[in-house]
């Protein structure tokens, strides 16, 4: 899909900014993605349900809170959860360009299913990134090790894909050394939550690095689980086009506020991407 027809998808959007090539949709991604043309998306970031909402407790900001995040995060059992992952990943693979890539984040509760589903349908797994949270919340039960990491799987559409990897830029950001797959990045800062927050919100620094590593300016980015819109803000900041899908009006409104703040008060761009040779 080129720039000329980027906004020609005949699907009603929740929010649209043609000047900055942004479209948000209030839909279930499993119902909307089949309407997207195949081979149209350069990169996908997905933060799917972790299926953690089981009535337990956790620690947040020094307080004991429920782990329940919403009906969308309730497990339907291992087999049904895996069917769900196969379904949305298959649609994502269909809409990716021939050299497109996908990044999927998750904890142990979901990431093994995601990785297995990717292998089942023919993605080419490139890396597993370990996102280390240096200030992770303590484990209240004292019966487990403290959870302080998430895994982000990076995969190409298939074995024939020639994916973009801005190696020299990643080396530059790693003080002149090859960047490793262990990324120490703090959870979202308070300034990233001034308009509200999402229970699984990702830090801007994580999404910026992902986009800088595997895309070029003007590439089309899709997030099928838009959430609070962190991927959208990173895309705008780095001059990428963006499509976001989200079932919740509440979180879409939060995304719009964050985008309008970013567009009104643009932050400095971190680096200038040079196309891979």
C-alpha positions in Angstrom: 0.0 0.0 0.0 1.7 3.3 -1.0 1.2 6.8 0.3 -1.4 7.6 -2.3 -3.9 4.9 -1.2 -3.0 4.7 2.4 -6.3 6.3 3.4 -8.4 4.6 0.7 -9.3 1.7 3.0 -13.1 1.8 3.0 -13.5 1.2 6.7 -14.9 3.7 9.1 -12.2 5.1 11.4 -12.6 6.3 14.9 -10.0 9.0 14.4 -8.1 10.2 11.4 -5.3 12.6 10.8 -4.4 12.7 7.1 -1.6 15.2 7.5 0.3 12.8 9.7 -1.0 9.6 8.2 -2.7 8.3 11.3 -5.9 6.1 11.5 -7.5 4.6 14.6 -10.2 2.0 14.5 -12.6 0.9 17.2 -13.0 -2.7 16.3 -12.0 -6.3 17.2 -8.8 -6.9 15.2 -10.0 -10.4 14.3 -13.0 -8.8 12.6 -11.2 -5.8 11.0 -7.9 -7.3 9.8 -9.5 -9.5 7.1 -10.7 -6.3 5.5 -7.1 -5.0 5.2 -5.4 -5.7 1.8 -2.6 -8.3 1.9 1.0 -7.3 1.7 0.2 -3.7 2.9 1.9 -3.3 6.3 5.7 -2.9 6.8 5.8 -3.5 10.6 3.5 -4.7 13.3 3.9 -4.4 17.0 1.4 -6.4 19.0 0.9 -6.5 22.8 -1.9 -9.2 22.9 -3.8 -10.2 26.1 -1.5 -12.1 28.5 -4.5 -13.9 30.1 -3.4 -13.0 33.6 -6.7 -11.8 35.1 -7.3 -14.7 37.4 -8.4 -13.0 40.7 -4.9 -12.8 42.1 -3.0 -9.8 43.6 0.2 -8.0 42.7 2.1 -4.9 43.8 1.9 -1.6 42.1 3.5 1.6 43.3 3.9 0.1 46.7 0.3 -1.0 47.0 -1.5 -4.4 46.8 -3.8 -4.4 43.8 -5.8 -6.9 41.8 -4.1 -8.4 38.7 -7.5 -8.3 36.9 -7.3 -6.0 33.9 -10.6 -6.6 32.1 -12.7 -9.3 30.4 -10.3 -9.2 27.4 -7.5 -10.6 29.7 -9.4 -13.6 31.1 -8.0 -16.9 30.1 -10.3 -19.3 28.2 -8.0 -22.2 28.7 -4.7 -23.1 27.0 -6.2 -24.5 23.9 -8.6 -21.6 23.3 -5.9 -19.1 24.1 -3.7 -20.7 21.5 -6.4 -20.7 18.9 -6.8 -17.0 19.4 -3.1 -16.4 19.0 -3.1 -18.5 15.8 -6.0 -16.5 14.4 -4.7 -13.0 14.9 -1.1 -13.9 14.0 -2.3 -15.5 10.7 -4.1 -12.3 9.8 -1.0 -10.2 10.7 1.1 -12.5 8.5 -1.3 -12.0 5.6 -1.2 -8.2 5.7 2.6 -7.9 6.1 4.6 -7.0 3.0 6.9 -9.7 1.7 9.8 -8.2 3.8 7.6 -7.1 6.7 8.3 -7.9 10.3 6.3 -8.3 13.5 7.2 -7.8 17.2 5.1 -9.4 19.9 5.5 -8.8 23.6 4.4 -11.1 26.4 5.2 -12.8 29.7 5.5 -16.5 30.2 1.7 -16.8 30.4 1.4 -16.2 26.6 4.7 -15.8 24.8 5.4 -19.6 24.4 2.0 -19.9 22.7 2.9 -17.0 20.4 6.3 -18.4 19.5 4.8 -21.9 18.8 2.0 -20.3 16.7 4.6 -18.3 14.7 6.5 -21.5 13.9 3.2 -23.3 12.9 2.3 -20.8 10.3 5.7 -20.1 8.9 7.1 -16.9 10.4 10.9 -16.6 10.5 11.8 -15.9 14.1 14.7 -13.4 14.1 15.3 -12.7 17.8 13.8 -13.0 21.3 14.4 -9.7 23.1 14.5 -9.8 26.9 13.1 -6.6 28.2 14.5 -6.1 31.7 12.7 -3.8 34.1 15.3 -2.5 36.6 12.6 -1.2 39.1 10.2 -4.1 38.9 7.5 -4.4 41.6 8.3 -6.9 44.4 6.6 -10.3 44.7 4.2 -10.1 47.5 3.7 -13.8 48.1 7.5 -14.4 48.6 6.9 -17.9 46.9 8.4 -17.0 43.5 11.3 -15.0 42.0 10.4 -11.4 41.4 9.0 -11.0 37.8 11.3 -8.4 36.2 11.3 -9.3 32.5 9.1 -9.6 29.4 10.0 -11.3 26.1 9.5 -9.6 22.8 9.7 -11.9 19.8 10.9 -10.3 16.5 9.9 -12.3 13.4 9.9 -11.8 9.6 6.9 -12.8 7.5 8.5 -16.0 6.2 11.8 -17.6 5.4 12.2 -15.7 2.2 11.8 -12.3 3.8 14.7 -9.8 3.6 13.9 -7.8 6.7 15.2 -4.3 7.5 17.7 -4.1 10.3 19.4 -0.8 11.0 22.5 -2.4 12.4 24.8 0.6 12.4 22.2 2.7 14.2 21.7 0.1 16.9 25.4 -0.2 17.3 25.6 3.6 17.7 22.9 3.5 20.4 24.9 0.8 22.1 28.0 2.9 22.5 29.7 1.5 19.4 29.2 -2.2 20.3 26.8 -4.7 18.8 23.5 -4.3 20.6 22.5 -7.4 22.5 19.1 -8.9 23.0 18.9 -7.9 26.7 17.3 -4.4 26.8 17.2 -2.6 30.2 14.3 -0.1 29.9 12.3 1.2 32.8 8.4 0.9 32.7 6.5 4.0 31.5 7.4 7.2 33.3 4.8 9.4 35.0 5.0 11.9 32.1 3.8 9.1 29.8 0.6 8.7 31.8 -0.5 12.4 32.3 -3.6 11.7 30.1 -4.4 8.4 31.8 -3.0 4.9 31.8 -3.5 1.4 30.5 -2.8 -1.6 32.7 -0.2 -3.1 30.3 1.2 0.2 28.9 4.6 -0.1 27.3 7.3 2.6 27.6 8.0 4.9 24.7 11.7 4.1 24.8 10.9 0.4 24.0 8.7 1.2 21.0 11.1 3.9 19.7 13.9 1.4 19.8 11.8 -1.3 18.0 10.8 1.2 15.2 14.4 2.5 14.9 15.7 -1.0 14.6 13.4 -2.4 12.0 11.7 0.3 9.9 12.5 3.4 7.8 10.8 6.8 7.7 7.3 6.7 6.1 6.9 2.9 6.7 3.4 1.8 7.6 3.1 0.6 11.2 0.2 -1.4 12.6 -0.7 -2.2 16.2 -3.7 -4.6 16.4 -4.0 -4.1 20.2 -3.5 -0.3 20.3 -4.1 0.1 24.0 -3.0 3.5 25.2 -1.3 4.3 21.9 2.4 4.1 22.8 3.1 2.6 19.3 1.2 5.5 17.8 3.2 8.2 19.6 6.5 6.5 18.7 5.4 6.3 15.1 4.5 10.0 14.9 7.7 11.0 16.7 9.8 9.0 14.2 7.8 10.0 11.1 6.1 6.7 10.3 2.5 6.1 9.2 0.2 4.5 11.7 -2.8 2.2 11.9 -4.2 1.3 15.3 -7.0 -1.1 16.2 -8.6 -1.1 19.7 -11.9 -2.4 21.1 -12.1 0.1 23.9 -13.4 3.7 23.4 -11.7 4.6 26.7 -8.3 3.7 25.5 -8.8 5.2 22.0 -9.7 8.5 23.7 -6.5 8.2 25.7 -4.6 7.6 22.5 -6.1 10.6 20.8 -5.1 12.8 23.8 -1.6 11.5 23.7 -1.3 12.0 19.9 -2.7 15.5 20.0 -0.2 16.4 22.8 2.7 14.9 20.8 1.6 16.8 17.6 1.1 20.1 19.5 4.3 19.8 21.5 6.6 17.7 19.3 9.5 16.2 21.1 12.9 16.2 19.5 13.7 13.3 17.2 16.2 10.9 18.6 18.2 10.2 15.5 18.0 10.3 11.7 17.5 6.9 10.1 19.8 6.1 7.2 18.4 3.3 5.0 20.2 0.0 5.3 22.6 -0.8 2.5 
